[in-house]
Amino acid sequence: MTQLKTILEEHQTILVAVVAIFGLLIGSFLNVVAIRVPKRESIAFPPSHCMHCKHRLGPLDLVPVLSWLLLRGRCRYCHGAISPQYPAGEAATALLFAFMAWQIGVSAELLPALLLVSILVAITLSDLRYMIIPDRVLLFGYMAGLLLRVFIHPLPLWNYVAASLIGCALLYAIAWGSVALLGREGMGGGDIKLFAFLGLLLGIKMTLLTLYLACMIGLLYGLTLLATSRFKRGQPIAFGPFIAAAAILAYGWGDEWLHAVWTWLVPEG
């Protein structure tokens, strides 16, 4: 085991490649989770099948990304269109897994990082498809994150627990304020619960940075829709993908950004 760790440390590209391939497989599973869990369907039964003709898919139909490309986005049996969400979810998971492996290297912290990516990909796919962040996915993420943080915590354990409570409380306050001032919800219950999970994985500083970045990304998206006349009054917008993107950015580069801002505000000397 020590020898394997040494090899991976010396040849980081091997670690990245292995984790990326693992990410492709996990991404295929996350597609199933994102599609079935919101509909309260089993993720195991029935086995993977065509959404149009219900034909059970064979091993050659389930190779992540490659099968979709070779079949040109069509079912092998009925030629019905296969949603590009499938290869997109698989590819995104693989790329994000590889990114985390490159950033973190051979470290126990890689496990929480991969859990973070997995939950964020699943809720993003679900939120984009159904405008729902499933409680069951968040509950699994919360329990797994709590278990990991008991043993793997670069920050003091209380920091992660406090971040979970603070993140949840801030989102609840924003949602309550939106209803009180605007008469409608600005944040859904899923977004609030998502920040409870993120706090456990990110700690206080990165959780607060994630909230700020998510709001900025959402604002830019909204302004883009307005500028292109594509925004309709009362149109609901899934906020989960913005939170997911912000969390990945905060986890990957948050410390560097905060240090740069602090150095700019308080120059040395």
C-alpha positions in Angstrom: 0.0 0.0 0.0 2.8 2.4 0.9 4.6 1.5 -2.4 1.4 2.3 -4.4 1.0 5.6 -2.6 4.6 6.5 -3.5 4.1 5.6 -7.1 1.0 7.8 -7.3 2.7 10.7 -5.6 5.6 10.5 -8.1 3.4 10.1 -11.1 0.4 12.3 -10.4 -1.0 11.8 -13.9 -1.6 8.1 -13.1 -3.7 9.2 -10.1 -5.6 11.7 -12.2 -6.3 9.2 -15.0 -7.5 6.5 -12.6 -9.7 8.9 -10.7 -11.1 10.2 -14.0 -12.1 6.7 -15.2 -13.7 6.1 -11.8 -15.5 9.4 -12.3 -17.0 8.2 -15.6 -18.4 5.2 -13.9 -19.8 7.2 -11.0 -21.2 9.8 -13.4 -23.2 7.0 -15.2 -24.7 6.1 -11.8 -25.4 9.7 -10.9 -27.5 10.1 -14.0 -29.7 7.2 -12.8 -29.9 8.8 -9.3 -30.8 12.3 -10.8 -33.5 10.8 -13.0 -35.1 8.2 -10.7 -34.8 9.5 -7.2 -37.0 12.6 -7.8 -39.7 10.3 -9.1 -39.3 8.0 -6.1 -38.2 5.1 -8.3 -35.7 2.5 -7.4 -32.2 3.1 -8.6 -31.6 -0.6 -9.1 -34.9 -1.9 -10.6 -35.7 -2.1 -13.4 -32.2 -2.3 -14.9 -31.1 0.4 -17.3 -33.4 0.6 -20.3 -34.4 2.9 -23.2 -36.8 5.6 -22.1 -38.7 5.2 -25.4 -39.0 1.5 -26.2 -38.2 0.2 -22.6 -35.7 -2.3 -24.1 -33.1 -3.4 -21.6 -29.7 -1.9 -22.4 -26.7 -4.2 -22.9 -23.1 -3.7 -21.7 -22.1 -2.0 -25.1 -24.9 0.5 -24.6 -23.7 1.6 -21.2 -20.1 2.5 -21.8 -19.9 6.1 -20.4 -19.8 8.8 -23.1 -18.4 6.5 -25.8 -21.7 4.6 -26.3 -23.7 7.8 -26.8 -21.1 9.1 -29.3 -21.0 5.8 -31.3 -24.7 5.5 -31.4 -25.0 9.2 -32.4 -27.3 9.9 -29.5 -29.9 7.3 -30.6 -31.2 4.1 -29.1 -29.7 1.0 -30.7 -33.1 -0.7 -30.8 -35.8 1.9 -31.6 -33.5 4.8 -32.7 -35.2 7.2 -30.3 -33.2 10.2 -29.2 -31.1 9.8 -26.1 -30.8 12.9 -23.9 -27.3 14.6 -24.0 -27.7 14.8 -20.2 -26.3 11.3 -20.0 -22.9 11.9 -21.6 -22.7 15.4 -20.2 -23.2 14.1 -16.6 -20.6 11.4 -17.1 -18.0 13.7 -18.7 -18.6 16.4 -16.1 -18.1 14.0 -13.2 -14.9 12.6 -14.8 -13.5 16.1 -15.4 -14.3 17.2 -11.8 -12.9 14.0 -10.3 -9.7 14.5 -12.3 -9.6 18.2 -11.2 -9.9 17.2 -7.5 -7.2 14.6 -7.9 -4.9 17.0 -9.6 -5.5 19.7 -6.9 -5.3 17.5 -3.8 -3.1 14.6 -4.8 -2.7 11.5 -2.7 -4.4 12.7 0.5 -7.3 11.5 2.6 -9.0 14.9 1.8 -9.6 13.5 -1.7 -12.4 11.4 -0.4 -14.5 14.3 0.9 -13.7 16.2 -2.4 -15.1 13.3 -4.5 -18.2 13.1 -2.3 -18.7 16.8 -2.8 -18.5 16.5 -6.6 -20.8 13.5 -6.7 -23.6 15.1 -4.7 -23.2 18.4 -6.6 -23.4 16.7 -10.0 -26.5 14.7 -8.9 -28.4 17.7 -7.6 -27.4 19.8 -10.6 -28.8 17.2 -13.1 -31.9 16.8 -11.0 -32.5 20.5 -10.6 -32.1 21.2 -14.3 -34.4 18.4 -15.2 -37.2 18.6 -12.5 -36.4 21.9 -10.6 -36.0 19.6 -7.6 -33.0 18.9 -5.2 -33.9 15.5 -3.8 -33.9 15.2 0.0 -32.7 11.6 -0.3 -29.6 12.6 -2.1 -28.9 15.4 0.4 -29.5 13.1 3.3 -27.0 10.5 2.0 -24.5 13.3 1.3 -25.0 14.8 4.8 -24.5 11.4 6.6 -21.5 10.4 4.4 -20.0 13.9 4.8 -20.4 13.8 8.6 -18.8 10.4 8.8 -15.9 11.4 6.7 -15.4 14.7 8.6 -15.2 12.8 11.9 -12.0 11.2 10.6 -10.8 13.7 8.0 -10.9 17.3 9.0 -8.1 19.7 8.1 -10.0 22.3 10.0 -11.3 21.8 13.5 -14.4 19.6 13.5 -16.5 22.4 15.1 -15.7 24.6 12.1 -17.5 22.2 9.8 -20.5 21.7 12.1 -20.8 25.5 12.6 -20.5 26.1 8.8 -23.4 23.6 8.3 -25.6 25.5 10.7 -24.5 28.9 9.5 -25.1 28.0 5.8 -28.5 26.6 6.5 -29.5 29.6 8.7 -28.3 32.2 6.1 -30.3 30.5 3.3 -33.3 30.3 5.5 -33.0 34.0 6.4 -32.8 34.9 2.7 -35.8 32.7 1.8 -37.8 34.2 4.7 -36.8 37.8 3.7 -37.7 37.1 0.1 -41.2 36.1 1.1 -41.6 39.0 3.5 -40.4 41.7 1.1 -41.3 40.3 -2.4 -44.2 38.0 -1.5 -42.5 35.0 -3.1 -39.7 32.5 -2.3 -36.2 33.5 -3.5 -34.7 30.2 -2.3 -36.2 26.7 -2.2 -36.1 24.3 0.6 -33.6 22.2 -1.3 -31.2 25.1 -1.6 -31.3 25.6 2.2 -30.6 21.9 2.9 -27.9 21.9 0.3 -26.0 24.5 2.2 -26.2 22.4 5.4 -24.4 19.7 3.4 -21.8 22.1 1.9 -20.9 23.5 5.3 -19.8 20.0 6.4 -17.5 19.7 3.4 -16.2 23.3 3.1 -16.0 24.9 6.5 -17.1 28.4 7.4 -14.9 30.6 5.1 -15.6 28.5 2.0 -19.3 28.2 2.7 -19.7 32.0 3.0 -17.6 32.4 -0.2 -19.8 29.8 -1.9 -22.9 31.8 -1.1 -21.4 35.0 -2.4 -20.2 33.4 -5.6 -23.5 31.6 -6.2 -25.3 34.9 -5.9 -22.9 36.6 -8.3 -23.2 33.8 -10.9 -26.9 33.8 -10.6 -27.0 37.6 -11.0 -24.8 37.4 -14.1 -27.0 34.7 -15.6 -30.2 36.8 -14.9 -28.6 39.9 -16.4 -27.7 37.8 -19.5 -31.3 36.6 -19.9 -32.5 40.2 -19.5 -30.0 41.5 -22.0 -31.0 38.9 -24.6 -34.7 39.3 -23.9 -35.0 35.6 -22.9 -36.3 36.2 -19.4 -40.0 35.8 -18.8 -41.7 37.4 -15.7 -42.3 34.8 -13.0 -40.0 32.3 -14.8 -38.5 29.9 -12.2 -34.7 29.5 -12.4 -32.9 26.5 -10.9 -30.4 27.9 -8.3 -28.8 24.6 -7.5 -26.4 24.6 -10.5 -25.2 28.1 -9.5 -24.5 26.8 -5.9 -22.7 23.8 -7.3 -20.5 25.8 -9.6 -19.7 28.2 -6.7 -18.9 25.4 -4.3 -16.4 23.8 -6.8 -14.8 27.2 -7.4 -14.6 27.9 -3.7 -13.2 24.5 -2.9 -10.6 24.6 -5.7 -9.4 28.2 -5.5 -11.1 29.9 -2.5 -8.1 30.2 -0.3 -6.0 31.8 -3.0 -8.8 34.3 -3.8 -9.4 35.2 -0.2 -5.6 35.7 0.3 -5.4 37.9 -2.8 -8.3 40.0 -1.7 -6.9 40.4 1.8 -3.5 41.3 0.5 -5.1 43.9 -1.8 -7.1 45.4 1.1 -4.3 45.2 3.6 -1.0 45.6 1.7 2.1 44.5 3.6 4.4 47.1 4.9 
